[in-house]
Every structure is written in C-alpha cells, then in structure tokens.
C-alpha cells in the first residue's frame, strides 16, 4: 500500500501507466473527513481537498484555463498521481457539460493530447435548462452502470442556474442548497466550473472567495475552490495564478502558463515574455503545417484565440516577405522562412512537448 508522499512521487516519476493504490486514509468511516485529495503527510496545517458528498468549484474568468485544468486534473487523479505531494483517492466519475457538445469535447481532448478512452463512456452533454439533479437521475435511469459514479465533474455549472440569474443571492443560495441536498442524499460529489468577472490587479475583491461569478453565495456555500486567474487579463499569454481555497487551512498558490495547449507549472519567480501577434502566428506556422501545406485564417484564429483582423494583418505582412502565399478560396500556403533567404527551418524538428503535473516532479503520461 503506497501511503507516503515520497513513495507516490517516486512512482509517478517512473511514468507508471497503472493507477497507484490509494492511501489507506481513503474512504474514511467519518464522511466529514473523506476526501478526494488527502492532506500531505507531515503537513498538519493542511486540510484535505474536495470532501466527498459536497459541492466544490473550479472558478475563473473566460479563457483562464478552467476546463483545461479540470481535464488535466481528472487524468492525473485517475492515474493516482500525487497532487502537489498530496495522496489522492481515485473514484469512478462522470463528466457532464452544459457548455459544449460531444464533438467539441473530442476536439479539446485531441488538442490536449488526452486519449478519449478515459471520457468516451464517462461524458454526457446536457441542456442548461435541465436541473443538474434531474440530468443525473435521467443518466442513472438510461444507463444503470453510471450509478457507480461517485464524482460528477460539471462544466458550466453556472449556466445551470435557473433563468441564468447567477448574480441573484437568493436564487444561487437555493440552487446550491438543492445540489448539496442531492449530494448528501445520494453520496456523490460535485465539482463544477463557474465563471468570474475579468478584473485588473487592484480592481478585484480582496477575498478570493468573493471573486466568483456574481454573488458571494458561490464562495460561501461551497467547500474546496480552485480559483484560476490570469495575472494580466488583457494578455492571452499571461501567467495563470491558481489558488487552492479551503475552509480551515491557509490558501495555497501556484503559477502556470499555457504551453502547447496544456497548463504547465512554473516557478514562482518566473515570467513569461510578451509575444507579438506576428511572433505567435509564425511560431504556430513553424510548428503546425509543414512547408508547402495549406492553412486558413480561421484555423489560426481558433488555435491562437486572435481576432480575424489581427491574423489577417500578420498574414499580409508574411506574404510581403514571401513566407506565405495566398491560394484560391481563402486558402494560404506556408512557404517557410527559406523563401525569404532566412535560416533554414526543419519542419520535422518539432518542439518537445511539455510535461505538466501538479507538483515538483512535473511528470506527465499521455492518455
């Protein structure tokens, strides 16, 4: 039985494909101390994360990386990987989304290089107008095997609030109370993503729990909260600050950056230099289409999250340098830097993929 942080980290470092045995502290007889992520051995001031039978949040403004973080967490958690040194307790789960259809989910998993095997039988799109408890009960009725799921990850939980009134304290309180009662009655745990307003440093609420959605009820009526915010909300390349908020322990802070579609932890003193739009587009062209292959403006917009006008401006500049050639029907050809007499770039020399992880070992096993 693996029960110490050192043993867990050592096992993760070996890239073991088999889930690690959960700690002997999993499935506590006292449900109040039954956690999905346990305390780090030797850290008496910590509190376990995501106590079972309760409602928890992954919060942040649009584009902060909530869904990316959640999918990475699920993959690592189900493998039994330590979470910042903490032992974990993998359980059967189901992923419900009010935010995207099944095809969009497949595209996201492909971007993140996560095999869809983990989610193929554990994923259900749902209509935002259907209350979450009703959606889960319908799932149990139509697919009896899903009754074994103990954790429900919910993308777009705030979209499920009646009439979209996420700012109304009374409605949000009633909604969260109904979810809590459902969890306790059925012995399940809900971890849902919710939005938060974009705000520049100095213009935010001081208390992190008050920066969620539109009312303080979100922070007051839920347990563990993962809050993800960009340090610079005006830059898509900004460092992401992740805070772990519990009820009875001090907050934890970690820094991440996006790299090749994944969130990668960085040192607290690190900075990410700002890239120009041209640098970003050229880097994408060098990494994606091989020389002579075609692309569209829309593919660049989608991959980089840039405005169409910005992409078009950069592509026009690259046409002048003869790095890009315009074809028919809105298609462009990547000619490479060689066409302008620049140093040769080997299209097969791809950058090494990042190895994101939640902890110091930084290991990652592709699904």
RORO-949966 format. One record per residue (C-alpha): residue number from 1; x, y, z. Coordinates in pm, 1 decimal. Layout:
N
> nr, x, y, z
> NUM, X, Y, Z
...
This chain:
367
> nr, x, y, z
> 1, 0.0, 0.0, 0.0
> 2, 153.5, 331.0, -104.9
> 3, 90.9, 578.5, 172.7
> 4, 363.8, 841.2, 174.8
> 5, 430.9, 1141.2, -44.5
> 6, 783.6, 1022.8, -122.6
> 7, 663.3, 684.2, -245.0
> 8, 388.5, 840.5, -453.7
> 9, 621.0, 1092.6, -616.9
> 10, 872.2, 816.5, -687.3
> 11, 606.2, 603.3, -853.1
> 12, 483.6, 896.4, -1063.2
> 13, 837.9, 968.5, -1176.5
> 14, 858.0, 622.3, -1328.9
> 15, 565.5, 705.0, -1562.0
> 16, 375.5, 401.0, -1437.5
> 17, 67.9, 351.4, -1655.2
> 18, -121.3, 174.8, -1375.2
> 19, -317.6, 379.4, -1117.6
> 20, -142.3, 391.1, -782.7
> 21, -305.6, 228.2, -484.0
> 22, -497.1, 493.2, -288.9
> 23, -386.9, 582.5, 57.4
> 24, -523.9, 383.2, 349.7
> 25, -688.5, 708.5, 458.2
> 26, -927.4, 700.0, 160.4
> 27, -1291.3, 610.2, 227.5
> 28, -1289.3, 728.7, 586.1
> 29, -1560.5, 592.5, 814.1
> 30, -1637.0, 954.5, 906.3
> 31, -1767.2, 1112.9, 584.7
> 32, -1663.6, 1456.9, 710.2
> 33, -1301.0, 1350.1, 662.3
> 34, -1339.4, 1152.4, 341.2
> 35, -1153.0, 1347.2, 70.8
> 36, -1077.6, 1312.0, -299.3
> 37, -732.9, 1464.2, -234.3
> 38, -579.2, 1398.6, 107.4
> 39, -350.8, 1609.7, 322.3
> 40, 18.6, 1592.2, 251.7
> 41, 182.9, 1361.1, 508.8
> 42, 380.1, 1574.1, 752.5
> 43, 166.9, 1885.4, 691.4
> 44, -66.6, 1906.4, 993.8
> 45, -187.7, 2255.4, 895.8
> 46, -330.2, 2137.5, 564.4
> 47, -688.6, 2035.4, 501.3
> 48, -795.6, 1765.4, 258.3
> 49, -939.8, 1883.3, -72.9
> 50, -1283.7, 1811.1, -220.4
> 51, -1453.5, 1640.4, 78.2
> 52, -1695.4, 1381.7, -56.4
> 53, -2069.4, 1437.0, -57.0
> 54, -2033.1, 1812.1, -109.1
> 55, -2018.4, 2080.0, -380.9
> 56, -1688.8, 2232.2, -499.9
> 57, -1587.7, 2482.9, -766.1
> 58, -1320.2, 2548.7, -1027.6
> 59, -1361.2, 2920.4, -1091.7
> 60, -1208.2, 3186.5, -1311.5
> 61, -1279.6, 3429.0, -1595.8
> 62, -1342.8, 3311.7, -1950.7
> 63, -1022.2, 3184.8, -2111.3
> 64, -838.2, 3142.6, -1780.6
> 65, -798.2, 2767.5, -1832.9
> 66, -1068.0, 2618.5, -1606.8
> 67, -1165.1, 2334.8, -1840.4
> 68, -803.3, 2264.6, -1935.6
> 69, -706.4, 2245.1, -1568.4
> 70, -1003.8, 2023.9, -1485.4
> 71, -934.2, 1773.8, -1764.4
> 72, -565.5, 1755.8, -1668.6
> 73, -663.5, 1706.7, -1305.5
> 74, -905.3, 1423.7, -1387.3
> 75, -643.5, 1240.8, -1592.9
> 76, -375.6, 1271.7, -1323.3
> 77, -618.6, 1192.5, -1040.2
> 78, -744.6, 875.4, -1207.5
> 79, -385.6, 759.5, -1256.8
> 80, -327.7, 809.5, -884.4
> 81, -69.5, 1086.3, -935.3
> 82, 12.6, 1291.5, -626.6
> 83, -140.9, 1640.9, -626.8
> 84, 134.9, 1878.5, -513.1
> 85, 265.0, 1599.8, -290.2
> 86, -80.2, 1504.8, -160.5
> 87, -202.5, 1143.4, -195.2
> 88, -523.9, 1111.7, -394.9
> 89, -829.0, 885.8, -385.3
> 90, -942.3, 795.1, -739.1
> 91, -1311.3, 709.4, -772.0
> 92, -1549.6, 632.3, -1055.0
> 93, -1664.5, 955.2, -1215.0
> 94, -1882.1, 1106.6, -1485.5
> 95, -1828.2, 1430.9, -1676.6
> 96, -2137.8, 1640.5, -1752.5
> 97, -2118.4, 1956.4, -1959.6
> 98, -2367.2, 2237.1, -2006.5
> 99, -2103.4, 2415.0, -2212.9
> 100, -2019.7, 2206.0, -2521.2
> 101, -2138.9, 1918.2, -2744.7
> 102, -1959.8, 1583.7, -2765.6
> 103, -1770.4, 1678.3, -3082.1
> 104, -1623.0, 1986.8, -2915.9
> 105, -1510.8, 1771.3, -2624.1
> 106, -1328.5, 1534.7, -2862.1
> 107, -1150.2, 1828.4, -3024.4
> 108, -1043.3, 1961.6, -2685.3
> 109, -905.6, 1622.6, -2580.5
> 110, -715.3, 1599.8, -2908.8
> 111, -565.8, 1946.9, -2853.4
> 112, -452.3, 1837.9, -2509.6
> 113, -324.7, 1501.4, -2639.7
> 114, -550.3, 1313.0, -2397.7
> 115, -688.7, 987.6, -2534.3
> 116, -1068.5, 992.9, -2528.7
> 117, -1079.9, 645.8, -2376.4
> 118, -1098.1, 794.1, -2026.8
> 119, -1403.4, 1000.9, -2121.2
> 120, -1574.6, 802.7, -2400.3
> 121, -1815.2, 627.3, -2160.9
> 122, -1799.0, 894.6, -1891.3
> 123, -1916.2, 1203.5, -2079.8
> 124, -2267.1, 1345.8, -2120.9
> 125, -2372.3, 1680.3, -2273.1
> 126, -2681.6, 1823.8, -2103.0
> 127, -2920.4, 2109.9, -2174.1
> 128, -2865.1, 2405.5, -1935.7
> 129, -3242.0, 2425.8, -1880.8
> 130, -3244.3, 2079.9, -1716.4
> 131, -3160.7, 2094.6, -1341.9
> 132, -2839.5, 1907.6, -1268.9
> 133, -3000.4, 1658.3, -1024.9
> 134, -3261.0, 1574.4, -1290.7
> 135, -2988.3, 1529.3, -1553.4
> 136, -2800.6, 1288.3, -1324.5
> 137, -3114.8, 1093.4, -1234.8
> 138, -3201.3, 1062.1, -1604.1
> 139, -2849.1, 934.6, -1668.7
> 140, -2887.4, 672.5, -1393.8
> 141, -3218.4, 558.3, -1539.9
> 142, -3098.3, 534.8, -1901.8
> 143, -2752.6, 396.9, -1820.1
> 144, -2768.2, 198.1, -1493.7
> 145, -2390.9, 140.5, -1493.3
> 146, -2336.3, 513.3, -1428.7
> 147, -2493.2, 473.3, -1084.4
> 148, -2148.2, 359.5, -971.4
> 149, -2005.8, 708.1, -1037.8
> 150, -1924.3, 882.6, -711.3
> 151, -1789.0, 1209.5, -852.2
> 152, -1958.1, 1431.7, -1108.5
> 153, -1740.7, 1688.8, -1283.4
> 154, -1968.0, 1955.4, -1429.3
> 155, -1851.9, 2201.0, -1692.7
> 156, -2051.9, 2525.0, -1695.8
> 157, -2227.5, 2476.4, -1361.3
> 158, -2324.0, 2844.9, -1351.6
> 159, -2510.5, 2800.4, -1683.0
> 160, -2749.1, 2567.6, -1498.2
> 161, -2872.4, 2831.4, -1251.4
> 162, -3245.6, 2893.1, -1310.0
> 163, -3309.6, 3172.3, -1562.7
> 164, -2935.4, 3241.7, -1574.7
> 165, -2959.3, 3453.0, -1258.5
> 166, -2607.2, 3386.2, -1131.2
> 167, -2597.6, 3729.2, -961.7
> 168, -2912.1, 3679.5, -752.5
> 169, -2812.2, 3576.2, -396.6
> 170, -3149.8, 3417.0, -321.7
> 171, -3164.1, 3208.3, -638.6
> 172, -2799.5, 3099.6, -615.0
> 173, -2843.0, 3006.9, -247.7
> 174, -3149.5, 2795.8, -329.0
> 175, -2971.4, 2634.6, -626.3
> 176, -2659.6, 2541.1, -429.6
> 177, -2870.3, 2417.6, -136.0
> 178, -3053.4, 2181.5, -372.0
> 179, -2722.4, 2047.7, -505.7
> 180, -2587.0, 1996.7, -154.3
> 181, -2900.9, 1808.4, -50.8
> 182, -2873.5, 1590.9, -363.0
> 183, -2508.1, 1510.7, -285.2
> 184, -2582.2, 1411.5, 73.9
> 185, -2885.8, 1203.8, -20.8
> 186, -2703.6, 1008.0, -293.2
> 187, -2347.4, 1000.8, -157.6
> 188, -2198.7, 1180.6, -458.5
> 189, -1962.4, 1473.3, -501.3
> 190, -1999.9, 1761.2, -747.7
> 191, -1704.1, 1961.4, -880.7
> 192, -1820.1, 2228.9, -1123.0
> 193, -1665.7, 2510.7, -1324.7
> 194, -1806.8, 2861.3, -1289.9
> 195, -1708.0, 3195.9, -1433.4
> 196, -1581.6, 3508.8, -1264.5
> 197, -1556.8, 3865.6, -1393.0
> 198, -1233.7, 3979.5, -1552.9
> 199, -1065.8, 4243.8, -1338.1
> 200, -723.5, 4403.0, -1342.7
> 201, -497.3, 4381.7, -1035.4
> 202, -610.0, 4635.1, -777.5
> 203, -969.1, 4627.3, -902.5
> 204, -1056.3, 4284.0, -762.2
> 205, -1226.1, 4191.9, -438.3
> 206, -955.9, 4125.0, -178.6
> 207, -1103.1, 3793.2, -60.9
> 208, -1058.2, 3528.1, -334.6
> 209, -1389.9, 3357.7, -248.9
> 210, -1570.4, 3683.5, -328.7
> 211, -1432.3, 3693.1, -685.7
> 212, -1654.8, 3413.5, -815.3
> 213, -1944.8, 3465.8, -1056.0
> 214, -2182.3, 3743.7, -947.1
> 215, -2265.2, 3686.9, -581.8
> 216, -2077.5, 3595.2, -264.7
> 217, -2308.4, 3296.5, -225.0
> 218, -2091.1, 3094.3, -464.7
> 219, -1796.1, 3121.6, -227.6
> 220, -1993.1, 3098.5, 95.6
> 221, -2193.6, 2785.9, 11.2
> 222, -1925.6, 2563.8, -144.0
> 223, -1624.7, 2387.7, 2.0
> 224, -1294.9, 2349.1, -187.7
> 225, -1247.3, 2613.5, -457.4
> 226, -977.7, 2618.8, -725.5
> 227, -950.9, 2978.3, -847.5
> 228, -758.9, 3033.8, -1172.4
> 229, -689.6, 3389.2, -1289.3
> 230, -453.8, 3546.1, -1545.0
> 231, -208.8, 3792.8, -1392.9
> 232, -274.0, 4019.1, -1692.5
> 233, -634.9, 3978.2, -1813.7
> 234, -553.5, 4164.1, -2137.4
> 235, -290.9, 3910.4, -2249.1
> 236, -366.6, 3554.7, -2362.9
> 237, -3.1, 3465.5, -2283.5
> 238, -29.3, 3583.5, -1923.5
> 239, 81.6, 3363.0, -1635.1
> 240, -211.4, 3188.2, -1465.6
> 241, -228.6, 3213.8, -1089.0
> 242, -402.8, 2918.5, -928.2
> 243, -521.8, 2939.3, -567.3
> 244, -647.1, 2645.4, -364.3
> 245, -908.6, 2772.4, -119.8
> 246, -1022.7, 2554.6, 170.6
> 247, -1236.9, 2631.0, 473.7
> 248, -993.3, 2553.9, 753.0
> 249, -640.3, 2597.2, 617.3
> 250, -432.0, 2867.7, 458.3
> 251, -464.1, 2926.3, 87.2
> 252, -210.4, 2768.8, -149.2
> 253, -83.6, 2946.1, -460.2
> 254, 77.2, 2802.6, -774.8
> 255, 169.0, 2954.3, -1109.0
> 256, 102.8, 2804.1, -1451.9
> 257, 143.5, 2901.6, -1814.5
> 258, -8.9, 2764.9, -2133.2
> 259, 234.1, 2566.0, -2342.6
> 260, 125.1, 2364.3, -2647.5
> 261, -235.0, 2367.1, -2528.5
> 262, -161.1, 2247.3, -2173.2
> 263, -118.1, 2419.5, -1838.9
> 264, 239.6, 2377.8, -1717.1
> 265, 350.3, 2473.2, -1366.9
> 266, 630.6, 2730.3, -1346.1
> 267, 849.4, 2861.2, -1065.5
> 268, 703.1, 3145.6, -862.3
> 269, 974.2, 3385.6, -978.0
> 270, 936.7, 3309.9, -1347.7
> 271, 789.6, 3547.6, -1603.0
> 272, 652.4, 3486.0, -1948.1
> 273, 778.1, 3741.1, -2200.2
> 274, 503.3, 3901.9, -2403.4
> 275, 494.8, 3787.5, -2765.8
> 276, 379.4, 3999.5, -3056.0
> 277, 94.8, 3873.5, -3273.8
> 278, 345.0, 3813.8, -3551.1
> 279, 569.9, 3603.2, -3327.5
> 280, 272.9, 3391.6, -3221.5
> 281, 148.9, 3333.1, -3575.4
> 282, 495.1, 3246.4, -3708.6
> 283, 555.8, 3007.5, -3416.8
> 284, 225.5, 2832.6, -3494.8
> 285, 308.2, 2807.7, -3865.5
> 286, 650.2, 2662.1, -3788.6
> 287, 503.3, 2401.6, -3552.6
> 288, 187.0, 2300.6, -3742.8
> 289, 176.0, 2294.1, -4126.6
> 290, 482.8, 2160.4, -4300.0
> 291, 633.0, 2370.1, -4576.6
> 292, 402.6, 2357.1, -4876.4
> 293, 95.6, 2266.4, -4675.8
> 294, -212.1, 2487.8, -4663.7
> 295, -399.9, 2662.1, -4383.8
> 296, -682.7, 2912.0, -4340.8
> 297, -719.6, 3230.6, -4140.2
> 298, -990.5, 3060.1, -3936.2
> 299, -752.5, 2780.1, -3830.0
> 300, -504.6, 3038.1, -3698.0
> 301, -781.2, 3232.6, -3520.4
> 302, -906.2, 2919.9, -3347.3
> 303, -562.7, 2791.8, -3245.9
> 304, -435.0, 3122.4, -3108.0
> 305, -755.4, 3291.0, -2995.1
> 306, -676.8, 3601.5, -3200.9
> 307, -914.4, 3835.7, -3378.5
> 308, -962.4, 3782.4, -3751.0
> 309, -836.7, 4133.3, -3832.3
> 310, -516.1, 4075.0, -3634.3
> 311, -448.9, 3741.6, -3807.0
> 312, -517.9, 3893.0, -4149.0
> 313, -277.9, 4181.8, -4083.9
> 314, 3.5, 3944.1, -3984.0
> 315, -56.1, 3712.0, -4281.3
> 316, -40.6, 4008.1, -4520.2
> 317, 298.3, 4102.6, -4375.1
> 318, 420.5, 3745.1, -4416.8
> 319, 300.7, 3749.3, -4777.9
> 320, 523.0, 4051.7, -4841.1
> 321, 818.4, 3851.8, -4709.9
> 322, 714.5, 3555.6, -4926.4
> 323, 685.1, 3331.3, -4623.4
> 324, 316.3, 3282.7, -4708.6
> 325, 146.1, 3258.1, -5044.9
> 326, -223.8, 3318.7, -5099.8
> 327, -410.6, 3049.4, -5289.3
> 328, -771.1, 3021.1, -5400.8
> 329, -1088.5, 3012.8, -5191.4
> 330, -929.8, 3171.1, -4883.9
> 331, -653.6, 2912.8, -4851.8
> 332, -291.8, 3006.4, -4781.4
> 333, 31.8, 2812.1, -4830.6
> 334, 311.5, 2813.7, -4572.8
> 335, 636.2, 2859.5, -4770.6
> 336, 868.5, 2871.3, -4471.3
> 337, 1138.9, 3121.8, -4389.8
> 338, 1365.4, 2973.2, -4656.4
> 339, 1165.7, 3155.4, -4925.1
> 340, 1290.1, 3485.5, -4787.2
> 341, 1651.0, 3374.4, -4757.2
> 342, 1634.0, 3323.4, -4384.4
> 343, 1797.7, 3044.0, -4193.6
> 344, 1659.5, 2701.9, -4281.8
> 345, 1391.7, 2561.7, -4054.6
> 346, 1339.2, 2188.4, -4047.3
> 347, 960.0, 2133.7, -4043.5
> 348, 1011.0, 1797.6, -3877.2
> 349, 1206.2, 1946.9, -3589.4
> 350, 912.0, 1991.1, -3356.3
> 351, 948.5, 2140.0, -3007.9
> 352, 945.1, 1894.8, -2721.5
> 353, 600.3, 1862.8, -2567.4
> 354, 559.8, 1991.1, -2210.9
> 355, 519.0, 1758.4, -1917.7
> 356, 262.0, 1926.9, -1692.9
> 357, 196.3, 1791.4, -1348.0
> 358, 61.0, 1904.9, -1017.9
> 359, 375.7, 1901.7, -809.6
> 360, 752.0, 1924.8, -822.4
> 361, 814.7, 1613.6, -1032.6
> 362, 648.7, 1775.6, -1342.2
> 363, 578.1, 1435.5, -1494.0
> 364, 301.1, 1364.7, -1741.9
> 365, 175.5, 1045.4, -1901.1
> 366, -19.9, 1076.7, -2223.1
> 367, -361.1, 912.1, -2219.5
